[in-house]
């Protein structure tokens, strides 16, 4: 018996189009890979992200492609076997080794293992050939085959529902259509006599948090019967034990006293223990497997609430209720194999740096790469994990259900050890689709078999197959049937989660009124904003010189896939601010400011509803979306090239541990029911503060006001010198009329109000409230707007003599990174913007914009 060996089969790969007799096999661009990357590498297709090239490459998805390589192998040890492990083939593939078919695949999410002991050649090369059949063509034929099903979806062609491929490859309202294929994840040759085929565990943390139980399990393949388990932390062994495998499985229980607990990054550290299992024969080590784990106590709490109907929907980690401010995540590229591990880390670091605590892996993408989840584990980001179904009525023929069950089983096994994953959800918006199409759904009907005969048979997937799989494989992680889901329907704000799209979509409400359309947990909402001009220049064929370099050009519109985006961007712009189409950079700025104001309003108003025990009226808000899969105008708050939009920074400020909020209201009351002249109008401001920390804090509350035309300070007062912020909740402070010298002569419309929280003489929180809509304000062009680098070189100091709305700085060099941006300036104050990569005297290289 010998140690298991793993040989990557990543060399010598070539590819060609199957039905082109004149085509030659060409070397691949990289490995793993996909066909678009390889065709680009050889200039057979242009860059699909540039201009309208998406249209020029659609033929690729309707062709079959073949990949092949050759490799040598040593002789398989006596009593052992040789296996080729395919971590991911996209999607319909026929695999031939040395002229013999060894595998057919039909799901890009399922890793495959094939015993090739009897097929391998020893002493000469082995030829491995994989033919990828057009998923587009297969899907279209499956729709015809199962014509009795009620096919229908939002986004993409309905044939996507028939195939287990990343659904966004069919195009979405933020992404292009590229029907990829190829070996998109690693392929390895393994030889062994025994191996650890899986290592998994459950952790139970005592309510006191003083002790934990880790039940470790190892599945073993082969004749080895002895398994040594070891639990370590920071390289130091905590416990070890040896167990005998029974029927291919062994387990031990470790009791850990005073465990170092894993926390979301806002509440503590992220210590990661290492669990290993080793199989041996006598003194000979045959195989081992290790996985990192975080010991933590986590649950979803759904309790009755005080003073409001319905139930809470909040996550509690290590006895701490967590307000989950965060983002939704889509795949970071249409061509996934080229996303590096570092790029995944950079994305997750942006989430962490943005004070976000949760990220939702959306159901139309992929079960993400290990690097993504590892980064979330290490950086303390909670993960809401959807299964890969989205916006449609999926079929339930026997073959499809079997495939879905296997897919779910394999991926839950792969991901279940990650402490960051705190919830599984069955799908994205499939219940909403069911409601919109009036498909059958009776929540009182618990007969699962009958669901298969309804017009919404996929309920069987979300309420039978997936909960059964998660309960069997990771019983300590909550399963939610879908997102959104809960209450009398998916729009019920009092139970479960909702997707709040009545800003932008739906009734197109004003974003100042997000507090009227909240929910217990808002897992989607959003507003579009243009990306950086640098990103637009990158996709215009002629860059800065391109004739299409203006907001309404066909190429710029092509890089926005949302239906009706022209009208909706225009609506929210024209409702809220004065804007110009030229220069293009200023128009981009205005859309980003609009997006920033909108999203900040949502977080500020919904976080206000996090009011403490029994009053968790809103416990989470996840913006759609953090990222893009290509250069595009979309709802993302960071564009494809990891360039943050203004909204990234305003959201970051609203999710800071300590914040102060203001909301301006106007009420008009007639003196009697007959008059329309004798009317009293009151302009009031409501003030509250949010403390997401676990400590009671005592703050001074200060209020100031300025005339936005003259810049004159018109009011300054200490509201409270000892206001107590209770831990982990929002508290109301006061309300007051807008401070003006004379009421109802339109002074309120020119008064800017700022509130501050001060602790031990240091400003802890600040918020500036403006008359709205901003388009009615007479914003002044500052004569003394100054942006200079601090003497320490790590911050920009920004000042002005009049109130200035949304000062944004941008550098041509992406190496200049800002810690904050899109800041409001008032006279007499200096606002500091952290910066890296800017040298003294280079301030004139910054592009500075503001609303005027």
Steps between C-alpha positions, in 0.01 A plus 500: 500500500623849410408859568224637279648699215328787318622608157339811348404440138551863404766481229489455124132576448383592152155570358309538174152535356349158438319562172778699330712257297751774425555593864820395670547423865630811671655537845271629772548842659517360853375210707234470627340685212198551281451535129456876490830557679675268258343656191595848623854379563534411131314808374230280351241712679535861617478593867129440569493780760599773251236695312224277367725199448260293709287475184795379293585200719158339545588231247748354748222373728328311219805294408659188652862522614759237576791521744781248530831437669739214558677394815712219633420302810687267727375152579213478743610350833385146566162507664457865409319694234540796269228765481462809286321771698319762294417789732276668243410449133277761335245345433408214260820309447610162368835388639715243317825353636718300264209453262254385768208710619530533876252774590206709386407813694194726504558732796781756527465507879565130564858378548556157349739216588570214259697183576738464205720226639419266212523768230831666579811413304826468688823572321334696220286811472133503584269715289213675674237660280192695609229604257274779620160504338306821454296553817283745310401230251448237769280733703280590204441131427419426865230769495350326197528159665315612813247722329235421762691706757392861549826660388557861595760732652625852545839570334652281232347227289266248666730220389738602779254344746555158342878491549723512806726777383563841656177676415658841448688357199169547316508874571336699780384856554858593593703255294566376146431160350806281453437126475833377627632144503820330599693349792427792733640342816811284563552143380727270699627143475503325835650166590447341841419188690306685769387859536295732714210574269333754725560676830212674670376596844232660709572750773284569801580799717359521850280804561756621752759497218741336743514163329441341162460152361648414161381171352741414221425247227720353230382290208770256390542319173721191479627249750647733761297477820686726741433875490691752709313824563677814615363841596744790508505877528782726384718195440451364850320169549193538720388138495559179308335159495513185289188310395426188302299539180176308496339449160722766351447765765666603825416769751622651824376767737721782624390703800660842486509711814521878469488484122622793294181596323452618142317833468382728223776756457297776667483307829823309541776295346489209258717223649498196274573159646637229275348154502697222334440132440780260406473138389799270537606142460732418783763772492420597141289810448259443213301823482386799699248779466478828690231762525479826687209559730367782709336418829194719536140485618265623228126502452222685323255649749134535398309618807186705551564873518379772731257754353517367144355195321698205377831366619863599510753367250846556641819303534656448839867406516652402835191646673540833318209618283657628178361774278604363162591793278657365184475421131385249243773330297497386138788322323787747460554420132317331216818298449549351845832312453688827471390628843809465716498412868643846568214665316251310717686623808498856366124484455435364848740757647290773340195354672679492835648849460152626414375405850284229344444183696309275257520401136232303318615259228219539249324199350557575133876473518724223631595326820803721539866409498672393822701824502180701541373307802849478652523879482158536663609260777822691559348848483187433702235543230175306549381320186140452391528215249232449236465176309536554127144570388367838399200684360310218337283191512743207497403156368476190716534201271668204670841551337505869595405432861769235532756744359387776737527272802850390403607858430370618836661208683843551345508875554372493856775250577758731342385812683358390834820550700511875443405693815403799287203316345213571736195425283406298192215627280324291240483749214489860387151640429344177374211544745458854369482361148237250618292785641534716191381218274230376741652152511366248751614549859307402811717542810258279696559206264781292651471207257831532319416251227197704402718804439656320205161496328442874545590787267782590744666160541839650596356546848606136541863608452486786750284341768595133470832423328711791622384503864549123515856537368596784734342332801694181430834663424513823704216495753641792699458750212157650440321424173262759349280390205579800285588866486267672549280270708268536798158619608186490293705566183848612398403866541399461866734735691417351840640146459818366341695696242385724218647643180400866504496615138232767522785745465620460138258219404139463607324815615822705472472661842713793608814376670449743784212275610685172549381497862144451373588194291736303721483145629636271766800420277548668164718265298483702178450865408695733278554794270709523186801723457748538214849355550820703496583679175817287497282189484293643216814599309620139537198359319471767229696372197679834453518589868499873575485581127195283431208676333268303731646659812182667624220391738233410243714329239401158375822345630454646848137384497616156384704483820185529711281190481214621724167540326387862509826623648491822298163602645578392854839668528343813351205480742711486814739764369230743400313449829803573711768720348607736227725315259674540169591257223828680434767455593440125514700480823254733674202296384668187633559680828131597525383141448746380762389769744138402442585135565702596807220712648243229429688212658621702798138598563396134506771389743450802723122462522491121532777487757287742703254209537758285679369601841623234739359182660146426387506795261719373216264647241769494232809290554676499166542680170697353209546734206466366148790479427865530603660401168476457123590216263603737217542876444143631516260755644315306768389492862853410614667730752846388381558452129660212311853635548450531879453877475260609774213726404391781731236271655767268638618780725160630610396146589828456688422807709146384576628160614759643738465376860373839623283721276257787536201546273267781401176492301324816387119503479253764386140501621230748407190542718205721396335705775166342410352266245392783271813706452783458258662829601527484876746209508781444745806325357752348735849389392626251756809288536508167682830400661621159609825314555613144438748310711596162353774449755450290814583780740276765649633835382435848638521774241451868458248590230565819305300675230602768251337671203613716208346710230604308188503817288710727721687234695412678823469282809146565626475261793728315741387322811585209726185288514613262770835470675439151637281306260520124562525268201395156614701218340405333173194705409374829366349758733291808435654826620251776425310683232496873434399758247759600244693782674427820306466864599154529347271211411302446180690748288700226330800528729458128570575426133838669529601363840753219530501319835781286643492276806796364691576244767797597715677280755778636723540796271535285187248492216372143470217543248379770262211536260405795281134540404400705195168641380355258246460460217847633439391637162307779676800619702713790383832326543790739475819443309770524765778750446724346763455124469837365610627143477851456633713213624556495875849540638496130593423412137220259585194724466348771286376806687187643340355841587265758345344835590144393406314170541603266218308182418680177417865593448655209310865454415636265236848427373604379157737259671319199652788477745352798684247353741253696710357393835199730462342709227192694392503707820288798598691814597378780726681825589736498793572128483773285349397161365778244479507240223751223559723441198782269393729535201487879466820702533538851631435756228291262289164639614465676165483157336173429680167550328268673752124513441196612695133574439427844361 
